[in-house]
Amino acid sequence: MNKIKLRIVSSFLFSNLEPNELDIVIGAMDEAHFKEGETVIKQGDDGDCLFVVEDGNLDCSKHFTPDGEEKYLKTYYPGEAFGELALLYNAPRAATIKAKTDCDLWVLDRETFNNIVKDAAQKKREKYEAFLKKVDILSTIDSYELTQICDAVKSSVYMKGDFIIKEGESGDVFYILEEGECIASKRLEPGKPPEEIKRYHSGEYFGERALIKGEPRYANIEVVSDTCRILSLDRNSFKRLLGPIEPLLQRNIEKYKKFVNV
């Protein structure tokens, strides 16, 4: 039970459960093993369970049209969950998932999921979906990819005066401002204090430059409202989920060039 708990406590699906609910979910999980190349879930099939990866990697792919070519979407790693969409929305499997390596998985049945996990997970996902759809940069992301982003984002609260990013530090996180207001400041002349170069409001994002270019943080990001709620994606999730829009992010980076000392 401790082994399962270590895997699922950080998962989006189980993060809102009370301790007693979490114990019931853990007690209901079974173990399953799949060999490299085996299909765990097939797109279009009925779904009666979800899976949490204990060990191994699995590739997810999808046909976007009946006669279309299969498109790779992502790889699942230990600690990640999949298969919940069919349970959340009582719909056929949305994608095909195959074992990339030999895998050990934890399996949760539909009945336990529906009775305990579904409401909490669906409310949280719907909340983030509604918000992320309004984020300009995500307008080209399809609905399936958007649900993956909802699952991957982490929510944090900062107070006035907190620095989310400091100029010159290494960066491995991408941020989207959910609530509140922040400013970007940068030292434009040696020996002088940083100057405000941009103000961020709900729905705007920052931190992409360090991830795309592999450079240290370009500016400070400081909270100026009383509180601030931030959604974040780590480097691996950023590359995996936002890769298709990286060229657009790259173009937006060009806007910052006027602040570079030459």
C-alpha positions in Angstrom: 0.0 0.0 0.0 2.9 2.4 0.8 4.3 1.6 -2.7 1.1 2.5 -4.4 0.7 5.6 -2.3 4.1 6.9 -3.3 3.1 6.6 -6.9 -0.4 8.2 -6.8 -0.1 11.1 -4.2 1.3 13.4 -6.8 -1.2 12.5 -9.5 -3.7 15.1 -10.6 -6.5 12.5 -10.3 -6.0 11.7 -6.7 -4.7 15.0 -5.4 -8.1 16.2 -4.0 -8.9 13.0 -2.1 -9.3 12.8 1.7 -6.9 10.4 3.5 -9.7 7.8 4.1 -10.7 8.0 0.4 -7.1 7.6 -0.6 -6.9 4.5 1.5 -10.0 3.0 -0.1 -8.5 3.7 -3.6 -5.2 2.1 -2.7 -6.9 -0.9 -1.3 -8.9 -1.4 -4.5 -5.9 -1.4 -6.8 -4.7 -4.5 -8.5 -1.3 -5.2 -10.1 -0.9 -5.9 -13.9 2.2 -6.7 -16.0 2.7 -6.0 -19.7 5.5 -7.1 -22.0 7.3 -4.7 -24.4 5.1 -4.1 -27.4 1.8 -5.2 -25.8 -1.3 -3.0 -26.2 -2.7 -1.9 -22.9 -5.5 0.3 -24.3 -6.8 0.4 -27.8 -8.5 3.5 -29.2 -12.3 3.0 -29.7 -12.6 0.2 -27.2 -14.8 0.4 -24.1 -12.9 1.3 -20.9 -13.6 -0.1 -17.5 -10.4 0.8 -15.6 -7.6 3.3 -15.3 -3.9 2.6 -14.9 -1.0 4.1 -12.9 2.5 3.3 -14.0 4.7 1.7 -11.3 7.6 0.7 -13.5 8.4 1.0 -17.3 7.4 3.4 -20.1 4.4 3.4 -22.4 3.7 5.2 -25.7 0.4 6.9 -26.4 -0.8 7.4 -30.0 -4.0 8.4 -31.7 -5.9 8.3 -35.0 -7.5 11.7 -35.5 -9.6 10.5 -38.5 -10.8 6.9 -39.2 -8.4 6.5 -42.1 -5.7 8.8 -40.8 -2.2 7.8 -39.8 -1.5 7.2 -36.2 0.2 10.1 -34.4 2.5 9.8 -31.4 1.3 11.9 -28.5 3.4 11.2 -25.5 5.2 8.7 -23.3 4.0 7.7 -19.9 6.5 7.3 -17.1 6.3 5.9 -13.5 3.8 7.8 -11.4 1.6 8.9 -14.3 -2.0 7.8 -14.8 -3.9 7.0 -18.0 -7.2 5.6 -19.1 -9.3 7.9 -17.0 -11.0 9.7 -19.9 -13.2 6.8 -20.7 -14.3 6.7 -17.1 -14.7 10.4 -16.6 -16.9 10.9 -19.7 -18.3 7.4 -20.2 -16.7 7.4 -23.7 -14.7 5.0 -25.8 -10.9 4.9 -25.3 -9.5 8.2 -26.8 -6.1 6.8 -27.7 -4.0 3.7 -28.0 -1.3 3.0 -25.4 1.4 0.3 -25.8 4.2 -0.8 -23.5 7.4 0.7 -24.7 9.3 -1.5 -22.2 8.2 -4.3 -19.9 5.8 -2.5 -17.5 4.2 -3.0 -14.0 1.0 -1.1 -13.6 -1.6 -0.5 -10.9 -5.2 -0.9 -12.1 -8.3 0.8 -10.6 -11.8 -0.5 -11.5 -14.6 1.7 -12.8 -16.8 1.3 -9.7 -14.2 2.5 -7.2 -13.2 5.3 -9.6 -16.8 6.5 -10.1 -17.7 6.3 -6.4 -14.6 8.1 -5.0 -12.3 9.7 -7.6 -14.5 10.9 -10.5 -16.3 13.9 -9.0 -13.1 15.5 -7.5 -11.0 14.8 -10.6 -13.7 16.0 -13.1 -14.3 19.3 -11.2 -10.6 20.1 -11.1 -10.0 19.2 -14.8 -13.0 21.2 -15.9 -11.8 24.2 -14.0 -8.4 24.1 -15.6 -9.8 23.4 -19.0 -12.0 26.4 -18.9 -9.1 28.6 -17.9 -6.5 27.2 -20.3 -8.8 27.5 -23.3 -8.7 31.3 -22.7 -4.9 31.3 -22.7 -4.0 32.7 -26.2 -0.9 30.6 -26.7 -2.9 27.4 -26.2 -5.6 28.1 -28.8 -4.1 25.7 -31.3 -3.9 22.8 -28.8 -6.6 20.1 -29.4 -8.9 19.0 -26.7 -7.1 15.7 -25.9 -3.7 17.5 -25.6 -5.4 20.2 -23.4 -6.6 17.5 -20.9 -3.0 16.3 -20.7 -1.8 19.8 -19.9 -4.6 20.0 -17.2 -3.2 16.8 -15.6 0.4 18.0 -15.7 0.1 21.5 -14.4 0.8 22.2 -10.7 -0.9 25.1 -8.9 1.0 27.3 -6.4 0.1 30.4 -4.4 2.6 33.3 -4.0 2.3 36.4 -1.8 3.1 40.1 -2.6 6.8 40.6 -2.9 7.7 37.0 -3.7 10.0 36.3 -6.6 8.8 33.5 -8.8 11.9 33.9 -11.1 15.2 35.6 -10.5 17.4 37.0 -13.3 20.4 34.8 -13.9 19.2 31.6 -12.3 18.9 28.4 -14.2 15.3 27.7 -15.4 13.4 24.4 -15.8 9.8 25.5 -15.2 7.2 27.3 -17.4 4.5 29.4 -15.8 1.0 30.5 -16.6 -0.5 33.3 -14.4 -4.0 32.1 -13.2 -4.9 34.9 -10.8 -3.1 38.1 -9.6 -0.5 40.4 -11.2 3.3 40.1 -11.6 6.0 42.3 -13.1 9.1 41.4 -15.0 12.1 43.5 -14.1 15.7 43.5 -15.5 18.9 45.2 -14.8 19.4 47.3 -18.0 22.5 49.1 -16.9 25.4 47.9 -14.7 25.3 49.2 -11.1 21.7 50.3 -11.4 18.6 48.6 -9.9 16.3 46.5 -12.1 13.7 48.3 -14.1 10.2 47.1 -14.8 9.9 45.9 -18.4 6.6 44.1 -18.5 3.4 43.5 -16.4 1.6 40.2 -16.4 -2.1 39.5 -15.9 -4.3 36.4 -15.7 -3.9 34.2 -18.7 -0.3 35.4 -19.6 2.7 33.2 -19.4 6.5 33.5 -18.7 9.6 31.4 -18.2 9.6 29.9 -21.7 12.8 31.6 -22.9 15.1 29.6 -20.5 13.5 26.3 -21.5 13.6 26.9 -25.3 17.0 28.6 -25.5 18.7 26.8 -22.6 19.8 30.1 -21.1 19.7 31.5 -17.6 16.6 33.3 -16.5 16.3 36.5 -18.6 14.5 38.7 -16.0 13.0 38.8 -12.5 9.3 38.0 -12.1 7.9 39.5 -8.9 4.3 39.3 -7.4 2.8 42.8 -7.1 -0.8 41.8 -6.1 -1.7 40.7 -2.6 -1.7 37.1 -3.7 -1.0 35.3 -7.0 -1.9 31.8 -8.2 0.4 30.3 -10.7 0.1 27.1 -12.9 3.5 25.5 -13.8 4.9 22.9 -16.1 8.3 21.3 -15.5 10.8 21.1 -18.4 9.9 17.5 -19.4 6.2 18.3 -19.5 6.8 21.6 -21.3 8.8 19.9 -24.1 6.4 16.9 -24.3 3.1 18.9 -24.3 4.0 22.3 -25.7 6.4 21.1 -28.4 3.9 21.7 -31.2 3.6 25.4 -30.3 7.3 26.0 -29.6 7.8 28.0 -32.9 5.0 30.4 -31.8 6.7 30.7 -28.3 10.0 31.4 -30.1 8.5 34.2 -32.1 7.1 35.8 -28.9 10.6 35.7 -27.4 11.7 38.1 -30.2 9.6 40.8 -28.4 12.1 40.8 -25.5 15.1 41.7 -27.7 14.6 45.4 -27.3 15.6 45.1 -23.6 19.0 43.5 -24.4 22.0 45.7 -23.9 24.2 46.0 -27.0 
